[in-house]
């Protein structure tokens, strides 16, 4: 039985790099950092080496991952706007609008 050929595509981490951001925040706060897993689940449902993923839209070559990231960033933009408009939010409407615009820009770059 022949092995599957290597996957030549660059994918998107299904967590959109959130695990890396959380690790960096903990490292800056406490000076300790856990190792990141060497493999991640991607937007297209595969498990690939972290080195075969990217957060820059221009670097992602897997079309299903591009669609996944586009949809995810559009959802995040809507959620940020909703949270910014809620009474008692610690994020101002202007901050929420700026964050939403950033996510929409990233979503457009994944098109």
N, C-alpha and C positions, 0 to 999 in steps of 0.2 A: 504494500500500500504506500503510495507516494505521499509525501508531506505536502501541505498547502504551501504555495509559493509565498514569499514574504510580501507583506502589505506595503506597497510603495507610498501610500497616502499619509498626509499629516492630518490628524484628527483634532477634535475639540473634547476636552475633559467634560464629562456630563455635569460636573459641579461648577463648570465655568471658572475654574481656578480658585474657588472659594476656600478650599482646603489649604491652599498655599497662602492665601491672605490671612486666614485664621492663624496659621503656624507663624507667620511673620509678626503678627500682633502679639502673640504670646511670647515669642522670642524677644521682642523689643521691651515688653513689660517685665519679664522675669529673667531674661538672659539665658533661657533654656529653649531648646527646640527639638522636637521629636523628628525622627526620620520620616520622610514622605515615602509612601509606597512606590515601588518601582513600576507597578502596572496600575492603570486606571481604567474605569469604564468610560466609554466615549459616547458622544451624542448619537452615534449610529448603532450603539448597543454592543460594540466589540470591546474586548479587553486588549489594550496595547501598552507598550512601554511608555512611561511618562515622556520620554525623550521624543516620542513620535506624536506629541500634541503641541498645540500652539494656542495662544490667546489672541494674537494678531490676526484679524480676518484675512489679510493678504497672504498669510502663510498656510492657511487651511486649504487642503486640496480635496478632502472627502466631501462630496456634495450633500449626503444626508446629514453630516455633522454641521455643515454650513447652514442648512435649513433649521436644524435643531437650535443652533446658537442664535440665529435670527429671531426665531419664535420666542426663545427664552429671554432675550434682551427686550423684545417688545412687551412681554408679560411683566418683566421687572420694571419697565418704564411706567406702565399702568399702575402697578402696585405702589411705586414710590410716590406717584402723584396722589393716589388715594390716601396714603399714610400722611403725606404732607398737609392734606386738607382736613384731617381729622382734628376735632377739638382736643386740646391738651398735648398735641404733638410737640416733641422737642425739636423737630425740623421745621424751619419756616417754609411757607409756600414757595418762596424764591429759591431756597436750597433744594426743595423737592423738584421744582421745575428744571433747575440746572442738572440735577442727577438724572431726571427722566430724559432730558435732551441728550445727555451723554449716552444713555442706553439706546435711545432711538438712532443716534448717529452710528453707534457700533452695529446695531441691527441692520441699518442700511448698508454698511460696509460688508456685511455677510451676504448680501444679495448677489 
